[in-house]
Amino acid sequence: MSNDRLRQFIGVRGMTVVDAMEMIDKNASGILFITDEKGKLVGCLTDGDIRRWLLKTGDLSANVSNAMTTSPISVDRTESHCAINVMKERKVTAVPIVDVDGVVVDVLLLRDLEMSGTCRCKPSLKGVDVVIMAGGKGTRLYPYTKILPKPLIPIGDTPIVERVMDIYTEYGITKFYMTVNYRKEMLRSYFTDGEFPFEVKYVEENKPLGTGGSLKLIDDKFDKPLFVTNCDSLILADYDKIYSYHVSSGNAITMVSAVKNITIPYGVIHTKENGELVGMEEKPKISYMINTGMYIVNPDTIDLIPDDTLFHMTHLVEKVRELGGKVGVYPVSEDSFLDMGEFDEMRRMEEKLSIKN
């Protein structure tokens, strides 16, 4: 691994959790190795470690030492030829190579070492249903949506809604319910005329019912938790882990949330009540957890939605909580959430997916 590439996998003990998240996003391997000031390996941090830390504390500004694993797996430089066996035995996807002093000199990735590619298909969610909310007008994307319904706006040469569905099919999901209203005939025509490895059942709104209200129009009865998601955003995460978390946690609803980092482009001052300056901070970063619009819901929660009424998923969340039900949050990184709601975000989505215009 080149020195430039290696630096993407090495963090320092004094960094914050949110800074570590950004590095994990950039290396796209789900892991970061933490070293001390001399480059000696002292820990590792995975996207799973970060998720557990956020669920436990919600503190993005904490020192990475609080969230990392302090006994990371490593391979001595003289035994680097055994790294692939170590990774397979320990069920990890990357290991650092260290010298006699414990200094990290390389990082090896399982995907790079394997001689043959692996199948992307993970049929772990076969039989799970997905509801895609596709009835909105997409007013923020006007004038595109004057011609096309928002779900059919292409990212590259593929409509955004098809990209959303393609991710689910990688997990063995073959059945989608699509709530439609605005320009619904075009949506029907697109999926009728083409050949796709999934079935689409349409749920027609005669009037806008919101992201939750249209669920009540589905005649079929669900016998297991289902995904509910927007048609215009991609979540680049492990859907099997999200679903398993929902089931094991006992949640009635699980909201998938993303970290959103906002940098104030000015120097910020802090004062006492009498106006006395107590400190200054240059371009501070503020972090929040935002709603991605992706949910896993238990079937019985749908009964709480009123008939023929404008009712959003956020209303359903509050209703469940009012009745004592458990609503959980599954955090993903900022870079894992790609939203097509605005033109700038469309361009970011194309860049992330390496789509050339």
Contacts in CASP RR format, 6 or more apart in sequence:
PFRMAT RR
TARGET T0000
AUTHOR 0000-0000-0000
METHOD contacts of the structure
MODEL  1
MSNDRLRQFIGVRGMTVVDAMEMIDKNASGILFITDEKGKLVGCLTDGDI
RRWLLKTGDLSANVSNAMTTSPISVDRTESHCAINVMKERKVTAVPIVDV
DGVVVDVLLLRDLEMSGTCRCKPSLKGVDVVIMAGGKGTRLYPYTKILPK
PLIPIGDTPIVERVMDIYTEYGITKFYMTVNYRKEMLRSYFTDGEFPFEV
KYVEENKPLGTGGSLKLIDDKFDKPLFVTNCDSLILADYDKIYSYHVSSG
NAITMVSAVKNITIPYGVIHTKENGELVGMEEKPKISYMINTGMYIVNPD
TIDLIPDDTLFHMTHLVEKVRELGGKVGVYPVSEDSFLDMGEFDEMRRME
EKLSIKN
1 9 0 8 1.000
1 106 0 8 1.000
1 107 0 8 1.000
1 108 0 8 1.000
6 104 0 8 1.000
6 106 0 8 1.000
6 107 0 8 1.000
8 23 0 8 1.000
8 26 0 8 1.000
8 27 0 8 1.000
9 23 0 8 1.000
9 27 0 8 1.000
9 29 0 8 1.000
9 31 0 8 1.000
9 32 0 8 1.000
9 33 0 8 1.000
9 94 0 8 1.000
9 96 0 8 1.000
9 107 0 8 1.000
10 32 0 8 1.000
10 33 0 8 1.000
10 34 0 8 1.000
10 35 0 8 1.000
10 39 0 8 1.000
10 104 0 8 1.000
10 107 0 8 1.000
11 20 0 8 1.000
11 23 0 8 1.000
11 32 0 8 1.000
11 33 0 8 1.000
11 34 0 8 1.000
11 35 0 8 1.000
11 64 0 8 1.000
12 34 0 8 1.000
12 35 0 8 1.000
12 36 0 8 1.000
12 37 0 8 1.000
13 34 0 8 1.000
13 35 0 8 1.000
13 36 0 8 1.000
13 37 0 8 1.000
13 42 0 8 1.000
13 63 0 8 1.000
13 64 0 8 1.000
13 65 0 8 1.000
14 63 0 8 1.000
14 64 0 8 1.000
14 65 0 8 1.000
15 34 0 8 1.000
15 63 0 8 1.000
15 64 0 8 1.000
16 60 0 8 1.000
16 61 0 8 1.000
16 62 0 8 1.000
16 63 0 8 1.000
16 64 0 8 1.000
17 50 0 8 1.000
17 53 0 8 1.000
17 54 0 8 1.000
17 59 0 8 1.000
17 60 0 8 1.000
17 61 0 8 1.000
17 62 0 8 1.000
17 63 0 8 1.000
17 64 0 8 1.000
17 66 0 8 1.000
17 67 0 8 1.000
18 60 0 8 1.000
18 61 0 8 1.000
18 259 0 8 1.000
18 261 0 8 1.000
18 285 0 8 1.000
18 287 0 8 1.000
19 64 0 8 1.000
20 32 0 8 1.000
20 34 0 8 1.000
20 45 0 8 1.000
20 50 0 8 1.000
20 64 0 8 1.000
20 67 0 8 1.000
21 47 0 8 1.000
21 50 0 8 1.000
21 60 0 8 1.000
21 259 0 8 1.000
21 333 0 8 1.000
21 334 0 8 1.000
22 261 0 8 1.000
22 334 0 8 1.000
22 335 0 8 1.000
23 32 0 8 1.000
24 30 0 8 1.000
24 31 0 8 1.000
24 32 0 8 1.000
24 45 0 8 1.000
24 46 0 8 1.000
24 47 0 8 1.000
24 50 0 8 1.000
24 333 0 8 1.000
25 333 0 8 1.000
25 334 0 8 1.000
25 335 0 8 1.000
25 336 0 8 1.000
26 335 0 8 1.000
29 93 0 8 1.000
29 94 0 8 1.000
29 109 0 8 1.000
30 46 0 8 1.000
30 47 0 8 1.000
30 93 0 8 1.000
31 44 0 8 1.000
31 45 0 8 1.000
31 46 0 8 1.000
31 47 0 8 1.000
31 93 0 8 1.000
31 94 0 8 1.000
32 44 0 8 1.000
32 45 0 8 1.000
32 46 0 8 1.000
33 41 0 8 1.000
33 43 0 8 1.000
33 44 0 8 1.000
33 45 0 8 1.000
33 72 0 8 1.000
33 96 0 8 1.000
33 104 0 8 1.000
33 107 0 8 1.000
34 41 0 8 1.000
34 42 0 8 1.000
34 43 0 8 1.000
34 44 0 8 1.000
34 45 0 8 1.000
34 64 0 8 1.000
34 65 0 8 1.000
34 68 0 8 1.000
35 41 0 8 1.000
35 42 0 8 1.000
35 43 0 8 1.000
35 103 0 8 1.000
35 104 0 8 1.000
36 42 0 8 1.000
38 101 0 8 1.000
38 103 0 8 1.000
39 103 0 8 1.000
39 104 0 8 1.000
40 101 0 8 1.000
40 102 0 8 1.000
40 103 0 8 1.000
40 104 0 8 1.000
41 72 0 8 1.000
41 74 0 8 1.000
41 96 0 8 1.000
41 98 0 8 1.000
41 102 0 8 1.000
41 103 0 8 1.000
41 104 0 8 1.000
42 70 0 8 1.000
43 68 0 8 1.000
43 69 0 8 1.000
43 70 0 8 1.000
43 71 0 8 1.000
43 72 0 8 1.000
44 68 0 8 1.000
44 69 0 8 1.000
44 72 0 8 1.000
44 73 0 8 1.000
44 96 0 8 1.000
45 64 0 8 1.000
45 67 0 8 1.000
45 68 0 8 1.000
45 69 0 8 1.000
46 69 0 8 1.000
47 333 0 8 1.000
49 67 0 8 1.000
49 68 0 8 1.000
49 69 0 8 1.000
50 67 0 8 1.000
50 331 0 8 1.000
50 333 0 8 1.000
51 330 0 8 1.000
51 331 0 8 1.000
51 332 0 8 1.000
52 67 0 8 1.000
53 59 0 8 1.000
53 62 0 8 1.000
53 66 0 8 1.000
53 67 0 8 1.000
54 60 0 8 1.000
54 259 0 8 1.000
54 289 0 8 1.000
54 331 0 8 1.000
55 329 0 8 1.000
55 331 0 8 1.000
58 289 0 8 1.000
60 259 0 8 1.000
60 287 0 8 1.000
61 287 0 8 1.000
72 96 0 8 1.000
73 86 0 8 1.000
73 90 0 8 1.000
73 92 0 8 1.000
73 95 0 8 1.000
74 95 0 8 1.000
74 96 0 8 1.000
74 97 0 8 1.000
74 98 0 8 1.000
74 102 0 8 1.000
74 104 0 8 1.000
75 82 0 8 1.000
75 83 0 8 1.000
75 86 0 8 1.000
75 95 0 8 1.000
75 96 0 8 1.000
75 97 0 8 1.000
75 98 0 8 1.000
75 108 0 8 1.000
76 97 0 8 1.000
76 98 0 8 1.000
76 99 0 8 1.000
76 100 0 8 1.000
77 97 0 8 1.000
77 98 0 8 1.000
77 99 0 8 1.000
77 100 0 8 1.000
77 105 0 8 1.000
77 106 0 8 1.000
80 97 0 8 1.000
80 106 0 8 1.000
80 108 0 8 1.000
83 95 0 8 1.000
83 97 0 8 1.000
83 108 0 8 1.000
83 113 0 8 1.000
84 108 0 8 1.000
84 110 0 8 1.000
84 113 0 8 1.000
84 114 0 8 1.000
86 92 0 8 1.000
86 95 0 8 1.000
87 93 0 8 1.000
87 94 0 8 1.000
87 95 0 8 1.000
87 108 0 8 1.000
87 110 0 8 1.000
87 113 0 8 1.000
88 110 0 8 1.000
92 110 0 8 1.000
93 109 0 8 1.000
93 110 0 8 1.000
93 111 0 8 1.000
94 107 0 8 1.000
94 108 0 8 1.000
94 109 0 8 1.000
94 110 0 8 1.000
95 107 0 8 1.000
95 108 0 8 1.000
96 104 0 8 1.000
96 106 0 8 1.000
96 107 0 8 1.000
97 104 0 8 1.000
97 105 0 8 1.000
97 106 0 8 1.000
97 107 0 8 1.000
97 108 0 8 1.000
98 104 0 8 1.000
98 105 0 8 1.000
99 105 0 8 1.000
120 170 0 8 1.000
121 170 0 8 1.000
121 171 0 8 1.000
121 172 0 8 1.000
122 170 0 8 1.000
122 171 0 8 1.000
122 172 0 8 1.000
122 240 0 8 1.000
123 171 0 8 1.000
123 172 0 8 1.000
124 171 0 8 1.000
124 172 0 8 1.000
124 240 0 8 1.000
125 168 0 8 1.000
125 171 0 8 1.000
125 172 0 8 1.000
125 173 0 8 1.000
125 239 0 8 1.000
125 240 0 8 1.000
125 243 0 8 1.000
126 171 0 8 1.000
126 172 0 8 1.000
126 173 0 8 1.000
126 174 0 8 1.000
127 172 0 8 1.000
127 173 0 8 1.000
127 174 0 8 1.000
127 175 0 8 1.000
127 224 0 8 1.000
128 171 0 8 1.000
128 173 0 8 1.000
128 224 0 8 1.000
128 225 0 8 1.000
128 226 0 8 1.000
128 227 0 8 1.000
128 243 0 8 1.000
129 173 0 8 1.000
129 175 0 8 1.000
129 176 0 8 1.000
129 177 0 8 1.000
129 222 0 8 1.000
129 224 0 8 1.000
129 226 0 8 1.000
129 227 0 8 1.000
130 165 0 8 1.000
130 168 0 8 1.000
130 173 0 8 1.000
130 175 0 8 1.000
130 176 0 8 1.000
130 177 0 8 1.000
130 226 0 8 1.000
130 227 0 8 1.000
130 228 0 8 1.000
130 229 0 8 1.000
131 176 0 8 1.000
131 177 0 8 1.000
131 178 0 8 1.000
131 179 0 8 1.000
131 203 0 8 1.000
131 215 0 8 1.000
131 218 0 8 1.000
131 226 0 8 1.000
131 227 0 8 1.000
131 228 0 8 1.000
131 229 0 8 1.000
132 151 0 8 1.000
132 161 0 8 1.000
132 164 0 8 1.000
132 165 0 8 1.000
132 176 0 8 1.000
132 177 0 8 1.000
132 178 0 8 1.000
132 179 0 8 1.000
132 229 0 8 1.000
132 230 0 8 1.000
132 231 0 8 1.000
133 179 0 8 1.000
133 210 0 8 1.000
133 211 0 8 1.000
133 212 0 8 1.000
133 214 0 8 1.000
133 228 0 8 1.000
133 229 0 8 1.000
133 230 0 8 1.000
133 231 0 8 1.000
134 149 0 8 1.000
134 150 0 8 1.000
134 151 0 8 1.000
134 161 0 8 1.000
134 178 0 8 1.000
134 179 0 8 1.000
134 180 0 8 1.000
134 187 0 8 1.000
134 231 0 8 1.000
135 149 0 8 1.000
135 150 0 8 1.000
135 151 0 8 1.000
135 179 0 8 1.000
135 180 0 8 1.000
135 181 0 8 1.000
135 182 0 8 1.000
135 184 0 8 1.000
135 205 0 8 1.000
135 208 0 8 1.000
135 214 0 8 1.000
135 231 0 8 1.000
136 149 0 8 1.000
136 150 0 8 1.000
136 181 0 8 1.000
136 182 0 8 1.000
136 208 0 8 1.000
137 145 0 8 1.000
137 150 0 8 1.000
137 182 0 8 1.000
138 145 0 8 1.000
138 150 0 8 1.000
138 182 0 8 1.000
138 232 0 8 1.000
138 341 0 8 1.000
139 145 0 8 1.000
140 341 0 8 1.000
140 342 0 8 1.000
141 150 0 8 1.000
141 153 0 8 1.000
141 340 0 8 1.000
141 341 0 8 1.000
141 342 0 8 1.000
141 343 0 8 1.000
141 346 0 8 1.000
144 150 0 8 1.000
144 153 0 8 1.000
145 153 0 8 1.000
145 182 0 8 1.000
148 183 0 8 1.000
148 186 0 8 1.000
149 182 0 8 1.000
149 183 0 8 1.000
149 184 0 8 1.000
149 186 0 8 1.000
149 187 0 8 1.000
150 160 0 8 1.000
150 182 0 8 1.000
150 231 0 8 1.000
150 232 0 8 1.000
150 340 0 8 1.000
151 159 0 8 1.000
151 160 0 8 1.000
151 161 0 8 1.000
151 178 0 8 1.000
151 187 0 8 1.000
151 231 0 8 1.000
151 232 0 8 1.000
152 159 0 8 1.000
152 160 0 8 1.000
152 161 0 8 1.000
152 186 0 8 1.000
152 187 0 8 1.000
152 190 0 8 1.000
153 159 0 8 1.000
153 160 0 8 1.000
153 232 0 8 1.000
153 340 0 8 1.000
153 346 0 8 1.000
154 160 0 8 1.000
155 163 0 8 1.000
155 340 0 8 1.000
155 346 0 8 1.000
155 349 0 8 1.000
155 350 0 8 1.000
155 353 0 8 1.000
155 355 0 8 1.000
156 350 0 8 1.000
156 355 0 8 1.000
156 357 0 8 1.000
158 166 0 8 1.000
159 190 0 8 1.000
160 231 0 8 1.000
160 232 0 8 1.000
160 234 0 8 1.000
160 340 0 8 1.000
161 178 0 8 1.000
161 187 0 8 1.000
161 231 0 8 1.000
161 232 0 8 1.000
162 196 0 8 1.000
163 234 0 8 1.000
163 353 0 8 1.000
164 229 0 8 1.000
164 231 0 8 1.000
164 232 0 8 1.000
164 233 0 8 1.000
164 234 0 8 1.000
165 176 0 8 1.000
165 196 0 8 1.000
165 198 0 8 1.000
167 234 0 8 1.000
167 235 0 8 1.000
167 236 0 8 1.000
167 239 0 8 1.000
168 176 0 8 1.000
168 227 0 8 1.000
168 239 0 8 1.000
169 197 0 8 1.000
169 198 0 8 1.000
171 239 0 8 1.000
171 240 0 8 1.000
173 198 0 8 1.000
174 197 0 8 1.000
174 198 0 8 1.000
174 199 0 8 1.000
175 198 0 8 1.000
175 199 0 8 1.000
175 201 0 8 1.000
176 198 0 8 1.000
176 199 0 8 1.000
176 200 0 8 1.000
176 201 0 8 1.000
177 200 0 8 1.000
177 201 0 8 1.000
177 202 0 8 1.000
177 203 0 8 1.000
177 218 0 8 1.000
177 220 0 8 1.000
178 187 0 8 1.000
178 200 0 8 1.000
178 201 0 8 1.000
178 202 0 8 1.000
178 203 0 8 1.000
178 231 0 8 1.000
179 202 0 8 1.000
179 203 0 8 1.000
179 204 0 8 1.000
179 205 0 8 1.000
179 214 0 8 1.000
179 215 0 8 1.000
179 217 0 8 1.000
180 187 0 8 1.000
180 188 0 8 1.000
180 202 0 8 1.000
180 203 0 8 1.000
180 204 0 8 1.000
180 205 0 8 1.000
181 204 0 8 1.000
181 205 0 8 1.000
181 206 0 8 1.000
181 207 0 8 1.000
181 208 0 8 1.000
184 202 0 8 1.000
184 204 0 8 1.000
187 202 0 8 1.000
188 202 0 8 1.000
191 200 0 8 1.000
201 220 0 8 1.000
203 214 0 8 1.000
203 217 0 8 1.000
203 218 0 8 1.000
204 217 0 8 1.000
205 214 0 8 1.000
205 217 0 8 1.000
208 310 0 8 1.000
209 216 0 8 1.000
209 217 0 8 1.000
209 308 0 8 1.000
209 309 0 8 1.000
209 310 0 8 1.000
209 311 0 8 1.000
210 310 0 8 1.000
210 311 0 8 1.000
210 312 0 8 1.000
211 228 0 8 1.000
211 230 0 8 1.000
211 293 0 8 1.000
211 312 0 8 1.000
211 313 0 8 1.000
211 314 0 8 1.000
212 228 0 8 1.000
212 305 0 8 1.000
212 311 0 8 1.000
212 312 0 8 1.000
212 313 0 8 1.000
212 315 0 8 1.000
212 316 0 8 1.000
213 305 0 8 1.000
213 306 0 8 1.000
213 309 0 8 1.000
213 310 0 8 1.000
213 311 0 8 1.000
213 312 0 8 1.000
215 228 0 8 1.000
215 302 0 8 1.000
215 305 0 8 1.000
216 302 0 8 1.000
216 305 0 8 1.000
216 306 0 8 1.000
216 307 0 8 1.000
216 308 0 8 1.000
216 311 0 8 1.000
218 302 0 8 1.000
221 299 0 8 1.000
222 299 0 8 1.000
222 302 0 8 1.000
223 299 0 8 1.000
224 299 0 8 1.000
225 243 0 8 1.000
225 246 0 8 1.000
225 247 0 8 1.000
225 296 0 8 1.000
225 297 0 8 1.000
225 298 0 8 1.000
225 299 0 8 1.000
226 296 0 8 1.000
226 297 0 8 1.000
226 299 0 8 1.000
227 239 0 8 1.000
227 243 0 8 1.000
227 294 0 8 1.000
227 295 0 8 1.000
227 296 0 8 1.000
228 294 0 8 1.000
228 295 0 8 1.000
228 296 0 8 1.000
228 297 0 8 1.000
228 313 0 8 1.000
229 235 0 8 1.000
229 293 0 8 1.000
229 294 0 8 1.000
229 295 0 8 1.000
230 293 0 8 1.000
230 294 0 8 1.000
232 339 0 8 1.000
232 340 0 8 1.000
232 341 0 8 1.000
233 292 0 8 1.000
233 293 0 8 1.000
233 294 0 8 1.000
233 337 0 8 1.000
233 338 0 8 1.000
233 339 0 8 1.000
233 340 0 8 1.000
233 341 0 8 1.000
234 337 0 8 1.000
234 338 0 8 1.000
234 349 0 8 1.000
235 256 0 8 1.000
235 292 0 8 1.000
235 294 0 8 1.000
235 332 0 8 1.000
235 336 0 8 1.000
235 337 0 8 1.000
235 338 0 8 1.000
236 332 0 8 1.000
236 335 0 8 1.000
236 336 0 8 1.000
236 337 0 8 1.000
236 338 0 8 1.000
236 352 0 8 1.000
237 256 0 8 1.000
237 332 0 8 1.000
237 336 0 8 1.000
242 254 0 8 1.000
242 256 0 8 1.000
242 296 0 8 1.000
242 330 0 8 1.000
243 296 0 8 1.000
245 254 0 8 1.000
245 330 0 8 1.000
246 254 0 8 1.000
246 296 0 8 1.000
246 330 0 8 1.000
249 326 0 8 1.000
249 328 0 8 1.000
250 326 0 8 1.000
251 296 0 8 1.000
251 298 0 8 1.000
251 326 0 8 1.000
251 327 0 8 1.000
251 328 0 8 1.000
252 297 0 8 1.000
252 298 0 8 1.000
252 300 0 8 1.000
252 301 0 8 1.000
252 320 0 8 1.000
252 325 0 8 1.000
252 326 0 8 1.000
252 327 0 8 1.000
253 295 0 8 1.000
253 296 0 8 1.000
253 297 0 8 1.000
253 298 0 8 1.000
253 301 0 8 1.000
253 316 0 8 1.000
253 317 0 8 1.000
253 320 0 8 1.000
253 327 0 8 1.000
253 328 0 8 1.000
254 295 0 8 1.000
254 296 0 8 1.000
254 297 0 8 1.000
254 327 0 8 1.000
254 328 0 8 1.000
254 329 0 8 1.000
254 330 0 8 1.000
255 291 0 8 1.000
255 292 0 8 1.000
255 293 0 8 1.000
255 294 0 8 1.000
255 295 0 8 1.000
255 317 0 8 1.000
255 327 0 8 1.000
255 328 0 8 1.000
255 329 0 8 1.000
255 330 0 8 1.000
256 292 0 8 1.000
256 293 0 8 1.000
256 294 0 8 1.000
256 295 0 8 1.000
256 296 0 8 1.000
256 329 0 8 1.000
256 330 0 8 1.000
256 332 0 8 1.000
257 289 0 8 1.000
257 290 0 8 1.000
257 291 0 8 1.000
257 292 0 8 1.000
257 329 0 8 1.000
257 330 0 8 1.000
257 331 0 8 1.000
257 332 0 8 1.000
258 289 0 8 1.000
258 290 0 8 1.000
258 292 0 8 1.000
258 331 0 8 1.000
258 332 0 8 1.000
258 333 0 8 1.000
258 334 0 8 1.000
258 336 0 8 1.000
258 337 0 8 1.000
259 287 0 8 1.000
259 288 0 8 1.000
259 289 0 8 1.000
259 290 0 8 1.000
259 331 0 8 1.000
259 332 0 8 1.000
259 333 0 8 1.000
259 334 0 8 1.000
260 287 0 8 1.000
260 288 0 8 1.000
260 289 0 8 1.000
260 290 0 8 1.000
260 334 0 8 1.000
261 285 0 8 1.000
261 286 0 8 1.000
261 287 0 8 1.000
261 334 0 8 1.000
262 285 0 8 1.000
262 286 0 8 1.000
262 287 0 8 1.000
262 288 0 8 1.000
263 283 0 8 1.000
263 284 0 8 1.000
263 285 0 8 1.000
263 286 0 8 1.000
264 283 0 8 1.000
264 284 0 8 1.000
264 285 0 8 1.000
264 286 0 8 1.000
265 283 0 8 1.000
266 283 0 8 1.000
267 280 0 8 1.000
267 281 0 8 1.000
267 282 0 8 1.000
267 283 0 8 1.000
267 284 0 8 1.000
268 280 0 8 1.000
268 281 0 8 1.000
268 282 0 8 1.000
268 283 0 8 1.000
268 284 0 8 1.000
269 277 0 8 1.000
269 279 0 8 1.000
269 280 0 8 1.000
269 281 0 8 1.000
270 277 0 8 1.000
270 278 0 8 1.000
270 279 0 8 1.000
270 280 0 8 1.000
270 281 0 8 1.000
271 277 0 8 1.000
271 278 0 8 1.000
272 278 0 8 1.000
289 329 0 8 1.000
289 331 0 8 1.000
290 337 0 8 1.000
291 314 0 8 1.000
292 332 0 8 1.000
292 337 0 8 1.000
292 339 0 8 1.000
293 313 0 8 1.000
295 313 0 8 1.000
297 316 0 8 1.000
301 316 0 8 1.000
301 320 0 8 1.000
304 316 0 8 1.000
304 319 0 8 1.000
304 320 0 8 1.000
304 323 0 8 1.000
305 311 0 8 1.000
305 316 0 8 1.000
317 327 0 8 1.000
320 326 0 8 1.000
320 327 0 8 1.000
321 327 0 8 1.000
335 352 0 8 1.000
338 345 0 8 1.000
338 348 0 8 1.000
338 349 0 8 1.000
338 352 0 8 1.000
338 353 0 8 1.000
339 345 0 8 1.000
339 349 0 8 1.000
340 346 0 8 1.000
340 349 0 8 1.000
350 357 0 8 1.000
END
